[in-house]
């Protein structure tokens, strides 16, 4: 997994919100989603264009740590460690899969509530009991399978 691919995996589910707000060209965003679901990298320029706030956060972290903006280490820290205190569904969180009998949806739970999430990426196969990382109510990755 490259930094750009991991970045696109986390960012892509945000696109519909940015599009609804008139801040994102739907064609560009759908291109990112399509490429990401196929396991293909998106260019740094396109990621910056589609998700400028994310890019600013990545760049700030990279400058503070001496890393490249889209290095795997920088992207992983930004999403997995620094995006956990965001409000609502924007927060990246680790949840446990408690039901998985639907082709596109899974039921997950935290210590205080349960809810349904989307199996956004076809290459992330989950089973009941798995811990997964979610963003915008979409499963991004299984915990323990991080690259």
C-alpha positions as a Markdown table, in Angstrom:
| # | Residue | x | y | z |
|---|---|---|---|---|
| 1 | Unk | 0.0 | 0.0 | 0.0 |
| 2 | Unk | 1.3 | 3.4 | -0.9 |
| 3 | Unk | 0.7 | 6.6 | 1.0 |
| 4 | Unk | -1.4 | 8.0 | -1.9 |
| 5 | Unk | -3.6 | 4.9 | -2.1 |
| 6 | Unk | -4.1 | 4.8 | 1.7 |
| 7 | Unk | -4.9 | 8.5 | 1.6 |
| 8 | Unk | -7.5 | 8.1 | -1.1 |
| 9 | Unk | -9.1 | 5.2 | 0.7 |
| 10 | Unk | -9.7 | 7.3 | 3.8 |
| 11 | Unk | -10.6 | 10.5 | 1.9 |
| 12 | Unk | -12.9 | 9.1 | -0.8 |
| 13 | Unk | -16.0 | 8.6 | 1.4 |
| 14 | Unk | -15.8 | 12.4 | 2.2 |
| 15 | Unk | -16.5 | 13.3 | -1.4 |
| 16 | Unk | -20.2 | 13.2 | -1.3 |
| 17 | Unk | -20.3 | 15.8 | 1.4 |
| 18 | Unk | -17.9 | 18.1 | -0.4 |
| 19 | Unk | -20.0 | 17.6 | -3.6 |
| 20 | Unk | -23.3 | 18.4 | -1.8 |
| 21 | Unk | -21.7 | 21.6 | -0.5 |
| 22 | Unk | -20.6 | 22.6 | -4.0 |
| 23 | Unk | -16.9 | 22.3 | -3.1 |
| 24 | Unk | -16.0 | 19.4 | -5.3 |
| 25 | Unk | -16.5 | 18.4 | -8.9 |
| 26 | Unk | -18.4 | 15.1 | -8.9 |
| 27 | Unk | -16.5 | 13.8 | -11.9 |
| 28 | Unk | -13.1 | 14.2 | -10.3 |
| 29 | Unk | -14.3 | 12.6 | -7.0 |
| 30 | Unk | -15.9 | 9.6 | -8.8 |
| 31 | Unk | -12.6 | 9.1 | -10.6 |
| 32 | Unk | -10.8 | 8.9 | -7.3 |
| 33 | Unk | -13.4 | 6.5 | -5.9 |
| 34 | Unk | -13.2 | 4.3 | -9.1 |
| 35 | Unk | -9.4 | 4.2 | -9.0 |
| 36 | Unk | -9.2 | 3.6 | -5.3 |
| 37 | Unk | -11.7 | 0.7 | -5.4 |
| 38 | Unk | -9.5 | -0.9 | -8.1 |
| 39 | Unk | -6.4 | -0.5 | -5.9 |
| 40 | Unk | -4.9 | 2.2 | -8.2 |
| 41 | Unk | -3.1 | 5.3 | -6.9 |
| 42 | Unk | -4.5 | 8.8 | -7.4 |
| 43 | Unk | -2.1 | 11.6 | -8.2 |
| 44 | Unk | -1.0 | 14.0 | -5.4 |
| 45 | Unk | -2.4 | 16.9 | -7.5 |
| 46 | Unk | -5.9 | 15.3 | -7.8 |
| 47 | Unk | -6.0 | 14.5 | -4.0 |
| 48 | Unk | -5.0 | 18.1 | -3.3 |
| 49 | Unk | -7.7 | 19.4 | -5.7 |
| 50 | Unk | -10.4 | 17.1 | -4.3 |
| 51 | Unk | -9.6 | 17.4 | -0.6 |
| 52 | Unk | -7.7 | 20.6 | 0.1 |
| 53 | Unk | -8.3 | 20.6 | 3.8 |
| 54 | Unk | -6.8 | 17.1 | 4.1 |
| 55 | Unk | -3.8 | 18.2 | 2.0 |
| 56 | Unk | -3.2 | 21.1 | 4.4 |
| 57 | Unk | -3.3 | 18.8 | 7.4 |
| 58 | Unk | -0.9 | 16.3 | 5.7 |
| 59 | Unk | 1.5 | 19.0 | 4.7 |
| 60 | Unk | 1.5 | 20.5 | 8.2 |
| 61 | Unk | 2.3 | 17.1 | 9.7 |
| 62 | Unk | 4.9 | 16.4 | 7.1 |
| 63 | Unk | 6.7 | 19.7 | 7.9 |
| 64 | Unk | 6.6 | 19.0 | 11.6 |
| 65 | Unk | 8.0 | 15.5 | 11.2 |
| 66 | Unk | 10.4 | 16.0 | 8.3 |
| 67 | Unk | 8.5 | 13.5 | 6.1 |
| 68 | Unk | 7.2 | 13.7 | 2.6 |
| 69 | Unk | 3.5 | 14.8 | 2.4 |
| 70 | Unk | 2.2 | 11.6 | 0.9 |
| 71 | Unk | 4.6 | 9.1 | 2.5 |
| 72 | Unk | 2.9 | 6.1 | 4.0 |
| 73 | Unk | 4.1 | 7.0 | 7.5 |
| 74 | Unk | 2.7 | 10.5 | 7.2 |
| 75 | Unk | -0.6 | 9.5 | 5.8 |
| 76 | Unk | -1.1 | 6.7 | 8.3 |
| 77 | Unk | -0.4 | 9.0 | 11.2 |
| 78 | Unk | -2.7 | 11.7 | 9.9 |
| 79 | Unk | -5.7 | 9.4 | 9.4 |
| 80 | Unk | -5.2 | 6.6 | 12.0 |
| 81 | Unk | -3.9 | 8.8 | 14.9 |
| 82 | Unk | -4.9 | 12.4 | 14.2 |
| 83 | Unk | -8.3 | 12.1 | 12.7 |
| 84 | Unk | -9.8 | 10.3 | 15.7 |
| 85 | Unk | -11.0 | 13.4 | 17.5 |
| 86 | Unk | -13.2 | 14.8 | 14.7 |
| 87 | Unk | -16.9 | 15.3 | 15.2 |
| 88 | Unk | -19.5 | 12.8 | 14.1 |
| 89 | Unk | -18.9 | 10.5 | 11.2 |
| 90 | Unk | -15.8 | 12.4 | 10.2 |
| 91 | Unk | -14.0 | 10.8 | 13.1 |
| 92 | Unk | -11.9 | 7.8 | 12.2 |
| 93 | Unk | -12.6 | 5.0 | 14.7 |
| 94 | Unk | -12.0 | 1.4 | 15.4 |
| 95 | Unk | -15.2 | -0.7 | 15.8 |
| 96 | Unk | -16.0 | -4.4 | 16.0 |
| 97 | Unk | -18.0 | -6.2 | 13.3 |
| 98 | Unk | -21.0 | -7.8 | 15.0 |
| 99 | Unk | -23.1 | -8.9 | 12.0 |
| 100 | Unk | -22.0 | -9.5 | 8.4 |
| 101 | Unk | -24.8 | -11.2 | 6.5 |
| 102 | Unk | -25.3 | -8.5 | 3.8 |
| 103 | Unk | -23.2 | -8.1 | 0.7 |
| 104 | Unk | -22.7 | -4.3 | 1.1 |
| 105 | Unk | -23.5 | -3.5 | 4.8 |
| 106 | Unk | -22.1 | -4.7 | 8.1 |
| 107 | Unk | -23.3 | -4.0 | 11.6 |
| 108 | Unk | -20.6 | -2.8 | 14.0 |
| 109 | Unk | -20.4 | -1.7 | 17.6 |
| 110 | Unk | -18.5 | 0.5 | 20.0 |
| 111 | Unk | -18.7 | 0.1 | 23.7 |
| 112 | Unk | -21.7 | 2.5 | 23.8 |
| 113 | Unk | -23.7 | 1.9 | 20.6 |
| 114 | Unk | -24.2 | -0.2 | 17.5 |
| 115 | Unk | -24.7 | 1.0 | 13.9 |
| 116 | Unk | -24.5 | 0.0 | 10.2 |
| 117 | Unk | -21.6 | 0.8 | 8.0 |
| 118 | Unk | -20.9 | 0.3 | 4.3 |
| 119 | Unk | -18.4 | -2.2 | 3.0 |
| 120 | Unk | -16.9 | 0.5 | 0.7 |
| 121 | Unk | -13.9 | -1.4 | -0.6 |
| 122 | Unk | -14.4 | -4.9 | -2.1 |
| 123 | Unk | -10.9 | -6.0 | -1.1 |
| 124 | Unk | -11.6 | -5.6 | 2.6 |
| 125 | Unk | -13.2 | -8.9 | 3.6 |
| 126 | Unk | -14.6 | -8.8 | 7.1 |
| 127 | Unk | -15.9 | -11.4 | 9.5 |
| 128 | Unk | -17.9 | -11.2 | 12.7 |
| 129 | Unk | -15.5 | -10.3 | 15.5 |
| 130 | Unk | -13.0 | -8.4 | 13.3 |
| 131 | Unk | -11.9 | -4.9 | 14.3 |
| 132 | Unk | -12.2 | -2.4 | 11.5 |
| 133 | Unk | -11.3 | 1.2 | 11.0 |
| 134 | Unk | -14.1 | 3.3 | 9.7 |
| 135 | Unk | -14.5 | 6.8 | 8.3 |
| 136 | Unk | -17.8 | 8.4 | 7.2 |
| 137 | Unk | -19.5 | 5.1 | 8.2 |
| 138 | Unk | -17.4 | 3.3 | 5.6 |
| 139 | Unk | -15.1 | 0.4 | 6.4 |
| 140 | Unk | -11.6 | 1.5 | 5.3 |
| 141 | Unk | -9.4 | -1.3 | 6.5 |
| 142 | Unk | -9.2 | -4.2 | 9.0 |
| 143 | Unk | -7.1 | -3.4 | 12.0 |
| 144 | Unk | -4.0 | -5.6 | 11.9 |
| 145 | Unk | -4.0 | -5.6 | 8.0 |
| 146 | Unk | -2.5 | -2.1 | 7.8 |
| 147 | Unk | 0.4 | -1.8 | 5.5 |
